[in-house]
Amino acid sequence: MDFCFHDRADGSIAVFQLRGSTSPILHIVPDADWPGMWRVRMPDGTLSDMVNKSRAKYAAIKAAEEVLLEKRRAVSNKMESSL
């Protein structure tokens, strides 16, 4: 899976899937208390541990992969249950 990052006006970084997605999967946000440190905001609103920007981007990619896989599993399970 390929992802891209988009810097937002509020200082966060949106993570998109490259295949024409218009809504971000999740966000990388600056830590409120520690300058230069970042957290990944998951789709449910929870925040990851605090890390530097490079590690936050790596963690965001891994988390985005899991989010997309879970969505695919849910669609697959729904299709199987309707048969």
Secondary structure, 3 states (H helix, E strand, C coil): CCEEEEECCCCCEEEEECCCCCCCCEEEEECCCCCCCEEEECCCCCECCCECHHHHHHHHHHHHHHHHHHHHHHHHHHHHHCC
